[in-house]
Structures are given as C-alpha cells and as structure tokens.
Amino acid sequence: MTEEITGASGMAALAEADAPVFETLVHMTLDTFERSGLDAETYLLARIAALVALDAAPASYLLNIGTAEQLGVPFEKVQGTLVAIAPVVGSARVVSAARNIGVAFDLDLAGAEEA
C-alpha cells in the first residue's frame, strides 16, 4: 500500500527525491526571478496572484507562499493580494484559492464550506 504524503511533507519528499521535473521548475523560477527585475516580495505576490487566476493546486501555493514566508513577506500582504485581484478574477477563484491554501498548509477550515 502506498502512503499518501500531503502538505509540506509532500513537498519535502518531492524535493529530496530524484525529481527532474521539480528541478526543472526550480531552475525556471530562478531564471524568471532574475530576469523580472522585481524585488522578491513583488515577484512572489505576482506569482500568487497568477496562481489564483489559474485556480492552481495546493502544491503550487505551498511552494510560493512557503517561499514568501521564508523571505519574510507578511501573510497580510498575501491576503491583500487576494483582495486586490478579487474584482478581476472573481470571487469563486479567490474562495477556491483560500481553500487550496488551507489544504496546502493543513489549516483547519471547519465552517469554511458553509460560507
């Protein structure tokens, strides 16, 4: 039987594995950051906004919000980004993003389904 690995444990397992796809994604991200000319905070908030627009999977939020957290980007700025883009991407995308962020970080979302 295969054990299901989720959240931060899943990303850590993927990072430690011989994972050419993951390595490729890391290199693409590094190259893009350098060429963007943006500071790290702006770059990560733009990426998070794009993830919302694409209705990204929890793993994508884990990687990007986790990196933002490590760089000292306050979570309030991530929340502010969600508020700022809501009129453009729509409430359904923002609610989906909030749920996927909760799943990524194993947050207790009790009652969130009722809202």
N, C-alpha and C positions, 0 to 999 in steps of 0.2 A: 504494500500500500504506500502511496506517495503522500508525504506530509505536505499540507498546504502552508506556504510561507507568505505572509502578508505584511503590509506596512513597512516600517523601517527595516525589519528583519529581512523582508524580501529584497529590498534594495541592497542591503549589505551582502546578502548571499549572491546576488547578481554581480555586484562589484568585485567580490572575491573570486568568482568563477572565471574560467577561461571563456570570456564572453566577447567575441569580436564585434557584435552589434553594439553592446554597451560602450566598448572602447571607441568605436566609430562615432557614436553620439557625443561622447565626452570631447573628442577632438573637434567635431563640428562646432560644438558650443564654444570651445576656447577660441577657435579661429573667428567665429562670428563676433564674439565679445570684443576681441582686439580690433576688428575692422569697424565695429559700430561707432566708435568714438564716444560712446556713452560711459558715464560712471557706472559702477557695478550696481548700485541701487536702482537707478533708472532702467538699466538693462534688464534686471530681473523683474521689475514691476511691469515692464512692457511684455516680457515673456509670459508672465502670469495672466495679463490681460488677453494675450493671444490664446492661451490655453482655455480661458473661459469662452472665447468666441468659437473655439473648435470643439467645445464640450469634451475636453480631454479626460483621460483616465486618471484615477487616483495616483498611480505611479509617477505621472508627469508632474503633478502638484507636489508630491513628496520630494522629488528631486529639486524642483525650482524653489519651492518655499523653504525647504530644508537648507538649501544653499543661501537663500536670502537671510534666514535666521542666523546661520553661521557667520555671515558678514555683518550682522548687527542691524539689519533692516527691521524696524519695529513692525509687529504684526498689524498695528493700526494702519500702517501705510498699505499693507496688502488689502485690508478691509476698505480703506479709502479708494483703492484702485477698483475694487468691485463696485463700490457705489458710483464712481465716476463713469464706468463703462456700462452700467445697467441700462441707461436710456438708449444706448446704441445697440447692445447685443440682446437686450430683452430680459425680463425678469426670470423667465424659465431657464435661461443659460446661467444666470447668477445663482439661482437656487440649486441647480444641478452642480455647479462649481462648489458651492458651500458644502453640499453633501459629499462630493468626491474628495474635498479637502478633509472633511471629517473622517471619511473612510481611510484616507492615506495616513492620517496621524492617529488613527484609532481613538477618535474622540467620541464621547457619549452623546449621541444625537437623539436621545429619548424625547419625544414630543415634537421633534422637527418634522416628522412625517405628517403630523396633523396640521401644520401651518400652511 
